[in-house]
């Protein structure tokens, strides 16, 4: 009975992850309150199901990584409470969801294979994400709805789940669709993530082939694929007058669209903080609520800097431990030609790029699908190592 409940939790959490993405996309496009309520409800539902999973688990093997994720949640909640920034429901959404999901899928994948239903859910969910992304891009191209563009990054974060369940033609097709959609965001970070992520994925995929003939064939196909992408990209850029390459060339001149000014302001506030605040931080989204960089309620546009100000040296150290764990496991999986190594390699691109120039760890948005990927990959790899 407990196993059935846990399986039901795993599948329902997976479905709600897609629901949260679709409702968030609709909310950022329409600004309708109903979509915000549905988004918050879906993520809070994920939290509840993660707790139910833990309660009905027969035996939870608590290793240092599971403990680390629990400490992150408890530390951030406690700091925010004592600093008067325990803002419900957003703190329950942004602080709790991604570490709990990662912990649940990490634990589940140590013992069980992912349910077959995931394959069909992933295909349907990804197609819906594409369809819900198009209106946001249409607004972007006419110079409106810029706040909705970030939500289109769901295309990037769900893509490795396609790689997990579909190979060859379908994987290539969806890779191409994501690349085209991200070109129309006109966002440099999206362009860099997709190019770097797909490069890491396909290079890792080729290197994992033990058969020399297959490796040569796949390497040849990779080169052809890169050339095709370059030519297709140039065509789209010229056909629709996309200025992404011009904006990439100007990145040093505009300071990352003013990010350097935001970062300087936050570091100035941090340097003037008390010793206690430097170690424990100022609380949940204090950059957004208290600093308001350049006079606007916004985040730091650097997830690591955001974490440093919100949760101090201790909070940043906890997040960096997750980053180092992910990188370290990816390298080990690549060296041992693990089947999930290419997926892990892909996830490094959004984690590092968004971590340094956008939003990632501070919001349970784009990170949610990647938490599932990390949990499944690292959980199954942990079992393989234990049995080998």
N, C-alpha and C positions, 0 to 999 in steps of 0.2 A: 504493500500500500504506500509506504513512504517513498519507494522508488518511483511509483507512478506520479505521486505528487511532485517530486523533484523534476521528473521529465516534463510534466505539465508546466511547471514554473519556467523551465529552460526555454520551452517553445513559446510560451506566452510572452516572456521577456523579449525574445527575438522579434516577435510580431510587433510589440509595443515600441521597439526601437525604430522600426520603419514608420509606425504611426506618429511617433514624436517628430521624425524628420519631415514627414508630409505636412503635419499640422504647423510646424515651425515655418516651413516654406510658405504656407498659405498665410500665416499671420504676418510675416515680414512683407508680403506682397500687398495684402488687403488692409492690414492694421485693424482687422475686425476682432473684437474682444473674445468672441466665441472660439476662434482658432487659438488664441492664447490660453484660454481655459482648457481646451482639448490637449494642447501641448503640455501644459503643466500637469494635467491629470494623467497623461500617458507616462511621463517621467516619474511622477509620484507613485504610479502603479508599478513601475519597474522597481522602485525602492521597496515597496511592500512585498513584492514577489521575491526579491533577493533575501529579505528577512525571513519569509516563509520557507524558502529553500534551506537557509541555514538552520532553522528550527526543526525541520523534518529530516535533515541529513542524519543518517545513522551514525556516521563517524567522520569528523572533520580533521584532516591531517593539517595541523597548523605548522607551516614552515615559516621561515623568516620573511618571505615575500608576502604571504597572506597576512602576517602580523604587521608588516610595513603598511599595507593598504588600510588596515583597520586603524593604525596609529594616525595616518594622514587624516582620515575622517574625524576621529575623536579630537585630534589636536586642533584642526581648523574650526570645529564646532565650539570647543572650549574657549579658544582665543576670541572668537567672534562674540560669544556670550558675555565674557568679562569686559569686552571693549564696547558693548552696547550695540553691536551690529548683527545680532541674531535675527535676521530679516526673513520671516516666513511668508510665502513658501519657497522663495528663491534660494535660500541657503540649503534647504533640503534637496532642491533640484540640482544645483551646481556643485555642491560639496560632496554629496553622498552618492549620486548615481553612478558616475564612471568608476570609482574605486570598488564599489560593491559589485557592479557588473563584472569587472575584471576578476575579482576574487571568486565570484560564483562560477564563471566559465572556466577559470583556471582549476578550481576544485573539481568540477564535473568532468572535465576532459582528462583528468588523471585516471579515472576509472571507466568512463563510458565513451562510446563513439557518439558523435553528434547525430541526432535524430534525422531520419530520411526526409522528414517534412521540410527541413531547412533549405533543401535544394530548390523546391518549387517556390517557397516563400521568398527566397533570395531573388529569383528571376522576376517574379511578379512585382516584388517590392522595388527592385532596381528600375524596372520599366516605369513604374509610377513616379519614382524620384526624378527620372528624366523628364516626364511629362509635366511635373509640377515645377521643374526648373525653367522650362521654356518661357512662361510668363514673366519670371524675374529677369531673364536676359532680354526680353523684349522691352521691358521698362528701362533696363540699363542702356540699351542702344538709343533710346530716345531722350536720354539724359535725366531720367527719373528713377525713383525706387532704388537708390544706391545702397540703402540699408539692407535690401533683400539679397544683394549679391553674395554676401558672406554665406548665407544659407545654401547657396548653390554648391558650396564645397562638400556637401553631403555626397555628391557624385564621386568625389575623390575618395572619401572615407569608406564608402560602401563597396568600391571596386574590388578590393582584395577578397571580399566574400564571394564575388563572382569567380575570381581565380580559384578559390577554395573548392568550389563545386562544379565548375565548368572549365574545360580546357580547349586548346586549339582555336577553332573558328569563333566560337561564342566569346571566348576570352578576348580575342583580337578585336572582334566587332565592338564589344563594350568598351575596350580600351580606346578605340578610335572615336566612339561617340563622346566619351568623357573628355578626350583631348579637344574635340571640336567645341563642345559646350564651354569648356574652360577658356578657350580662345576668345569667345564672345563675352566673357566677363570683363575683359580688358584689364584684368588684375595680374600684376607681375608675379605675385606670390603663387597664384593658381597656376600660371603658366610654368613657373619653375618647379612646382611640386609635381605636376603631371609628367613633365619631361624627365625629371630626376627619378621619380618613383617608378615610371615604366622602364627606364633604363636599368635601374637596380633590379627590378623584377625579372626582366628578360635576360639580363647578363647572369643573374643567379640561377635562372632556369636552365640556361645553356651550360653553365659550369657544373650543374648537378648531374648532367648526363655522364654516365660511366662508359657507355659505348662510344668509342672514338668516331665511328661513322655518323652516329646520330648527333654527336657534338659538332662535327664539321658541318653537317646539313643544317642544324639549328642555328649555328653561328652565321652561316650564309643567309638564312632566312631573316636573321636579326638585322644584318647589314642592309638587306633589301627593304626590310620594314622601316628602318631608320631613314633611308633615302626617300621612301614613299611618304613618310610622315613629313619630312622636310619640304618636299615638293607640294604636298597637299596643304601644308600650313602656309607656305608662301602664296599659293593660289587664293586661299581664304582671306589672308591678310590684305592682299591687293584687291580682291573682288569686293570685299565689304569695308575697305578702308579702315581696317583695325590698326590702331597705333601702338600695339603692344611692344613691338621691337623698339620703337622710338622711346617709349616710356622706360624700357629696360636700359637703354643707352643713357637716359637722364637720371638714373637712380642716385648717382653720386651728387648731382647738382641740386635735386629737390629734397635731399635728405630723407628719402623714403616717404615722400608725401608728408613731410613735416614730423616724422617720427622722432628724429634726433632732438627736436625741441621738446617733445613730450617726455622723452627719456631723461633729458637734462633736468626738466622741472621736477620729475618724480625723484630722481637721485638727489636733488637739492633738498626736497622735503625729507627724504630718508636720512640724509646726513645731519639734519637738524633734529632728528628724533632722539628720544631718550635711549639709554643703553638697553633698558628693558624692552622697548618697542623695536629696537634693532634685532633683538634675539627672538622675540615672540610675535612681532608684527602689530598691525593696527586693526586687524579684523576683516571680516568678509567684505570683499569688493570696496575696500576703503579708498582705493584710487578713484573709483567711479563715484562714490557717494561723498567723499570728503575733499579730495584734491581737485577733481573736475579739470583735468589737463586742458590748458589753453582756453579755459572758461566754458568747457562743454562736458557734460556727464558722459564719460567714455572710459574705456579701459586703457591699459598702458601700451597696447599694441606690441607687447613683448611679455609672453606668459611667464618667463622666468623673473623678469623685473617686477611684474605684477605680484607674483608669489613672494618675492623678497619684501616688498612693501606691506602686503597684506598679512604675511605670516612670518616675516623675519628670517634670520639665518637658519633657524631650525626648520621652518616650513620649506624653505628653498632646498635644504639638504635632503629632506624627505622626497621631494619631487625629483631631484637629481638622482636619487637612489633608484627610482623607477626608470628614469631615462637610461642610466648606466646598465641596469638589469636587462632592459630591452635590447640595447646595443650589444651587450655581452652575449646574450642568448642567440641573437641573430648571427653573430660571428661564429659561434660554436655550431649552430645548425648548418651554416654554409659549409664549414669545414667538413662536417660529417655527411654532407649531401642529403640532409633531411628534406622530406617532401614539402614541408611548410617553410623552408628557408627563403624561397623567393617572395612569399607573402610577407614575411617579417622584414625582408630587405625593402620592400615597397613602403611599408609603414614608417620607415625611418624618415622618408622625405616629408610627409605632412607633419610628423611630430617635431622635427627640427626646424623646418621653415616656419610653420605656424607658431612654434614655441618662441622663436626669436623675433618675428615681425608681426605677429597677429595674436589671436586668442586661441588657447588650446586647453591647458589644464584648469583654468579658472572657470570655465563654463562646460557643463555637460551637454554639449551640442555636437560638434564635429568629432569629438573624441569618443562618443558612445560606440559607433560601429567598430572603431579601431580597438576599443577595449575588448570587444567580443573576439576579434581576430587574435589579439595578444593572448587572451585567456585560453582559447582553443589551441593555439600553436604551442605556447609554452607549457600548458598543462599536459598535452599529449607527448611533447618532447621530454618532459620530466619523467614520465612513465617509461618511455623507451630507454632512457639512460639508466633508470633503476633496474630494468629487466635485462639490460645488455651485459 
